[in-house]
Amino acid sequence: MQIIKYLLPWLVFLALPACSNQPNQIILNPVYKNGQISSINSSLSTSVIDLRGDTATLKLIESDKTKTFASHGITASVKSALDSALSRNGASISNLATVRFEVDIHALQAVVTEKLMSHTSAASIEFGVRVIRATSNFSKVYRGNANLAGPLGHDRAKIEGQLNKLTEQIITRIVSDPELIEFLEG
C-alpha cells in the first residue's frame, strides 16, 4: 500500500503530457448548411486548386517558436462544400459540362498567438473564382477574415470550427453573388 501511495503521483505526472498531445494536422470539413438562396440554372464542371504559397493551415506562435500544421485533403473538402452549395441552388454538377467553374485557394490559414494566460486566432481565407465558357469568362476574388480570443491555450477544435465556418461563409457569398449569377444565366 505504501508503494502505491508513492508511485501514484509519479504515474499521474507521466500520464498528463500524453493527454495534451494534439494531432499534427487540422481537420478542414466545411459543410454548406444553407438552403436555396439563389437560382443557378446551369450545368457546371467544378474544380478546386490549392495555390497557397504557405501550405500551413494553422500557424501556432508560442513565445519563441512557431509550429505549423497542414490540412490533408483541403481541395477535396472545399470542392465538396462548393458542389453541395451549387447543387442546392439549382446547378447541375457534371464533369461533362462545358461551363467550367474553377476555384483557386489563394489563402486559407489561422494564425494563433499564445501568451501566458490567453490566446488569439486570426483566420484569413481568399478564393479566386473563374467561370469559363466558350465565348466569355468571369473572375472574381472573395475574401474573409475572422478573429477569436480566449483564456489560456487554444482549443484545436475551436480553430478548426473557425476555419470551417469562414469557408462556409465565403462559399455562401459565392453562390449568392448577383454578378456571378447574372453571368451564369447570360
Buried (B, 14 or more C-beta within 10 A) or exposed (E): EEEEEEEEEEEEEEEEEEEEEEEEBBBBBBBBEBEEEBEBEBEBBBBBEBEBEEEBBBBBBBEEEEEEBEBEEBBEBBBBBBBBBBBBBBBEBEEEBEBBBBBBBBBBBBBBBBEEEEBBBBBBBBBBBBBBBEEEEBEBEBEBEBEBEEEEBBEBEBBBEBBBBBBBBBBBBBBBBEEBBEBBEE
